[in-house]
Amino acid sequence: MRINPMTWIKTRLDRGLDRVKWALRRRKLRDELGHLALHAFYAALDEIDSLEALLEAEQKKRFEIEVEARVAADLRRGLDIAVAAFADRFDDHLLALHEAPRLGDSEVSALAWLLTAAGRPEGGATWKRLHQLAAEPDDIDAEAAEPVTV
């Protein structure tokens, strides 16, 4: 059986054309895939940039908190040193004997609380006891009768 040369050429051209179309489709798909991959890559870079910015902000916050904690610790140490020096000076029986009668009840109470907080409860009790011993009964009645204003 003989094949018509025109049919054969047409068949070959159709096959060749189909191959060209497939090649073009594959190239187009490959290009689209390349564009999608590039788009995904740039999107990933943008996401990395935003995550790095968040990380940097969190590190800055952490650093600021650490600095605040150090400042607070330094302040606390300074305050502890000052309270200890105050307690050393005022945890003195002779000083309490001379000065407790001159102070008011609230002042002696505050001094006793401070000494107790500084770890010197016996010093606070001494100030209170000496203040109460020095108070005259008439003064106690007069102070109790006075209205307290806030």
CORQUI-V872971 format. One record per residue. N is the residue number from 1. RES is the residue in three letters. SS is DSSP state (alpha for helix, beta for strand, coil for the rest). BURIAL is # if it has 9 or more other ideal C-beta (glycine too) atoms within 8 Angstrom, else .. Layout:
BEGIN
n	res	ss	burial
N	RES	SS	BURIAL
N	RES	SS	BURIAL
END
This chain:
BEGIN
n	res	ss	burial
1	MET	coil	.
2	ARG	coil	.
3	ILE	coil	.
4	ASN	coil	.
5	PRO	alpha	.
6	MET	alpha	.
7	THR	alpha	.
8	TRP	alpha	#
9	ILE	alpha	.
10	LYS	alpha	.
11	THR	alpha	.
12	ARG	alpha	.
13	LEU	alpha	.
14	ASP	alpha	.
15	ARG	alpha	.
16	GLY	alpha	.
17	LEU	alpha	.
18	ASP	alpha	.
19	ARG	alpha	.
20	VAL	alpha	.
21	LYS	alpha	.
22	TRP	alpha	.
23	ALA	alpha	.
24	LEU	alpha	.
25	ARG	alpha	.
26	ARG	alpha	.
27	ARG	alpha	.
28	LYS	alpha	.
29	LEU	alpha	.
30	ARG	alpha	.
31	ASP	alpha	.
32	GLU	alpha	.
33	LEU	alpha	.
34	GLY	alpha	.
35	HIS	alpha	.
36	LEU	alpha	.
37	ALA	alpha	.
38	LEU	alpha	.
39	HIS	alpha	.
40	ALA	alpha	.
41	PHE	alpha	.
42	TYR	alpha	.
43	ALA	alpha	.
44	ALA	alpha	.
45	LEU	alpha	.
46	ASP	alpha	.
47	GLU	alpha	.
48	ILE	alpha	.
49	ASP	alpha	.
50	SER	alpha	.
51	LEU	alpha	.
52	GLU	alpha	.
53	ALA	alpha	.
54	LEU	alpha	.
55	LEU	alpha	.
56	GLU	alpha	.
57	ALA	alpha	.
58	GLU	alpha	.
59	GLN	alpha	.
60	LYS	alpha	.
61	LYS	alpha	.
62	ARG	alpha	.
63	PHE	alpha	.
64	GLU	alpha	.
65	ILE	alpha	.
66	GLU	alpha	.
67	VAL	alpha	.
68	GLU	alpha	.
69	ALA	alpha	.
70	ARG	alpha	.
71	VAL	alpha	.
72	ALA	alpha	.
73	ALA	alpha	.
74	ASP	alpha	.
75	LEU	alpha	.
76	ARG	alpha	.
77	ARG	alpha	.
78	GLY	alpha	.
79	LEU	alpha	.
80	ASP	alpha	.
81	ILE	alpha	.
82	ALA	alpha	.
83	VAL	alpha	#
84	ALA	alpha	#
85	ALA	alpha	.
86	PHE	alpha	#
87	ALA	alpha	#
88	ASP	alpha	.
89	ARG	alpha	.
90	PHE	alpha	#
91	ASP	coil	#
92	ASP	coil	.
93	HIS	alpha	.
94	LEU	alpha	.
95	LEU	alpha	#
96	ALA	alpha	#
97	LEU	alpha	.
98	HIS	alpha	.
99	GLU	alpha	.
100	ALA	alpha	#
101	PRO	alpha	#
102	ARG	alpha	.
103	LEU	coil	#
104	GLY	coil	.
105	ASP	alpha	.
106	SER	alpha	.
107	GLU	alpha	.
108	VAL	alpha	#
109	SER	alpha	#
110	ALA	alpha	.
111	LEU	alpha	#
112	ALA	alpha	#
113	TRP	alpha	#
114	LEU	alpha	#
115	LEU	alpha	#
116	THR	alpha	#
117	ALA	alpha	.
118	ALA	coil	#
119	GLY	coil	.
120	ARG	coil	#
121	PRO	alpha	.
122	GLU	alpha	.
123	GLY	alpha	#
124	GLY	alpha	#
125	ALA	alpha	#
126	THR	alpha	#
127	TRP	alpha	#
128	LYS	alpha	#
129	ARG	alpha	.
130	LEU	alpha	#
131	HIS	alpha	#
132	GLN	alpha	.
133	LEU	alpha	.
134	ALA	alpha	.
135	ALA	coil	#
136	GLU	coil	.
137	PRO	alpha	.
138	ASP	alpha	.
139	ASP	alpha	.
140	ILE	alpha	#
141	ASP	alpha	.
142	ALA	alpha	.
143	GLU	alpha	.
144	ALA	alpha	.
145	ALA	alpha	.
146	GLU	coil	.
147	PRO	coil	.
148	VAL	coil	.
149	THR	coil	.
150	VAL	coil	.
END
